[in-house]
Amino acid sequence: GLGLAITMVSAGVVAALGIRHVERHWSGFSRFAHRAPYVSAALIALVGLYTGWIGLHEFAS
């Protein structure tokens, strides 16, 4: 309960402070942050396709 809540809030604060720090020191971060969800989605889709291919290959053998 309370321990998990403190952990989650602490992680959020650290992430927010980290983003501010990176934004100050890396001018291209905003462009990277806008593209990150697309890269993540593509990676998840590729892993899913690979897992499906391996499963299909094992099923057919």
Contact map, one row per residue, 1 for C-alpha under 8 A:
1111100000000000000000000000000000000000000000000000000000000
1111110000000000000000000000000000000000000000000000000000000
1111111000000000000000000000000000000000000000000000000000000
1111111100000000000000000000000000000000000000000000000000000
1111111110000000000000000000000000000000000000000000000000000
0111111111000000000000000000000000000000000000000000000000000
0011111111100000000000000000000000000000000000000000000000000
0001111111110000000000000000000000000000000000000000000000000
0000111111111000000000000000000000000000000000000000000000000
0000011111111100000000000000000000000000000000000000000000000
0000001111111110000000000000000000000000000000000000000000000
0000000111111111000000000000000000000000000000000000000000000
0000000011111111100000000000000000000000000000000000000000000
0000000001111111110000000000000000000000000000000000000000000
0000000000111111111000000000000000000000000000000000000000000
0000000000011111111100000000000000000000000000000000000000000
0000000000001111111110000000000000000000000000000000000000000
0000000000000111111111000000000000000000000000000000000000000
0000000000000011111111100000000000000000000000000000000000000
0000000000000001111111110000000000000000000000000000000000000
0000000000000000111111111000000000000000000000000000000000000
0000000000000000011111111100100000000000000000000000000000000
0000000000000000001111111110110000000000000000000000000000000
0000000000000000000111111110000000000000000000000000000000000
0000000000000000000011111110000000000000000000000000000000000
0000000000000000000001111111100000000000000000000000000000000
0000000000000000000000111111110000000000000000000000000000000
0000000000000000000000000111111100000000000000000000000000000
0000000000000000000001100111111110000000000000000000000000000
0000000000000000000000100011111111000000000000000000000000000
0000000000000000000000000001111111100000000000000000000000000
0000000000000000000000000001111111110000000000000000000000000
0000000000000000000000000000111111111000000000000000000000000
0000000000000000000000000000011111111000000000000000000000000
0000000000000000000000000000001111111110000000000000000000000
0000000000000000000000000000000111111111000000000000000000000
0000000000000000000000000000000011111111100000000000000000000
0000000000000000000000000000000000111111110000000000000000000
0000000000000000000000000000000000111111111000000000000000000
0000000000000000000000000000000000011111111100000000000000000
0000000000000000000000000000000000001111111110000000000000000
0000000000000000000000000000000000000111111111000000000000000
0000000000000000000000000000000000000011111111100000000000000
0000000000000000000000000000000000000001111111110000000000000
0000000000000000000000000000000000000000111111111000000000000
0000000000000000000000000000000000000000011111111100000000000
0000000000000000000000000000000000000000001111111110000000000
0000000000000000000000000000000000000000000111111111000000000
0000000000000000000000000000000000000000000011111111100000000
0000000000000000000000000000000000000000000001111111110000000
0000000000000000000000000000000000000000000000111111111000000
0000000000000000000000000000000000000000000000011111111100000
0000000000000000000000000000000000000000000000001111111110000
0000000000000000000000000000000000000000000000000111111111000
0000000000000000000000000000000000000000000000000011111111100
0000000000000000000000000000000000000000000000000001111111110
0000000000000000000000000000000000000000000000000000111111111
0000000000000000000000000000000000000000000000000000011111111
0000000000000000000000000000000000000000000000000000001111111
0000000000000000000000000000000000000000000000000000000111111
0000000000000000000000000000000000000000000000000000000011111
